[in-house]
Amino acid sequence: MRVTVAFLFLMISKIAIAGSLDVANSAFDKGDFDLARNLYTELANQGDRLSQFKLGVMYEEGKGVTK
């Protein structure tokens, strides 16, 4: 039972991150760099590697961040 509950929690967490990542990617594509940065930062702090990478790209390109 414990394993099942832990598995369900893990899956729900992954789904929530994936949804937020889609919103962040959409914001980035639309040029809403402030929103994208905020979402990527939140996800990156949760350990999402793709968000960490995308946030790094934003800093490198100076999009939504101060140089």
C-alpha positions as CSV (number, residue, x, y, z in Angstrom):
1,M,0.0,0.0,0.0
2,R,2.8,2.4,0.9
3,V,4.5,1.8,-2.4
4,T,1.3,2.5,-4.3
5,V,0.8,5.8,-2.5
6,A,4.4,6.9,-3.1
7,F,4.1,5.9,-6.8
8,L,0.9,7.9,-7.2
9,F,2.4,11.0,-5.5
10,L,5.4,10.8,-7.8
11,M,3.3,10.5,-10.9
12,I,1.1,13.4,-9.9
13,S,4.2,15.5,-9.2
14,K,5.6,14.7,-12.7
15,I,2.3,15.6,-14.3
16,A,2.2,19.0,-12.5
17,I,5.7,19.8,-13.6
18,A,5.0,18.8,-17.2
19,G,2.0,21.1,-17.3
20,S,3.9,24.0,-15.9
21,L,6.8,23.4,-18.3
22,D,4.3,23.5,-21.2
23,V,3.0,26.9,-19.9
24,A,6.6,28.2,-19.5
25,N,7.6,27.0,-23.0
26,S,4.5,28.7,-24.4
27,A,5.2,31.9,-22.6
28,F,8.8,31.8,-24.0
29,D,7.6,31.2,-27.5
30,K,5.2,34.2,-27.3
31,G,7.9,36.5,-26.0
32,D,6.5,36.7,-22.4
33,F,10.0,36.3,-21.0
34,D,9.1,37.5,-17.4
35,L,6.5,34.8,-17.0
36,A,8.7,32.1,-18.6
37,R,11.6,33.1,-16.3
38,N,9.4,32.9,-13.2
39,L,8.0,29.5,-14.2
40,Y,11.4,28.1,-15.3
41,T,13.0,29.3,-12.0
42,E,10.2,27.6,-10.0
43,L,10.6,24.3,-11.9
44,A,14.4,24.5,-11.8
45,N,14.4,24.9,-8.0
46,Q,12.3,21.7,-7.9
47,G,15.1,19.9,-9.8
48,D,13.6,19.9,-13.4
49,R,16.7,19.6,-15.6
50,L,15.0,21.0,-18.8
51,S,13.9,24.1,-16.9
52,Q,17.4,24.6,-15.6
53,F,18.7,24.4,-19.1
54,K,16.0,26.7,-20.5
55,L,16.7,29.2,-17.7
56,G,20.4,29.1,-18.6
57,V,19.6,29.8,-22.2
58,M,17.6,32.8,-21.2
59,Y,20.5,34.2,-19.2
60,E,22.9,33.5,-22.0
61,E,20.7,35.3,-24.6
62,G,19.6,38.0,-22.2
63,K,15.9,37.3,-22.5
64,G,13.8,38.3,-19.5
65,V,16.9,38.8,-17.4
66,T,19.4,41.6,-16.7
67,K,22.7,41.2,-18.4
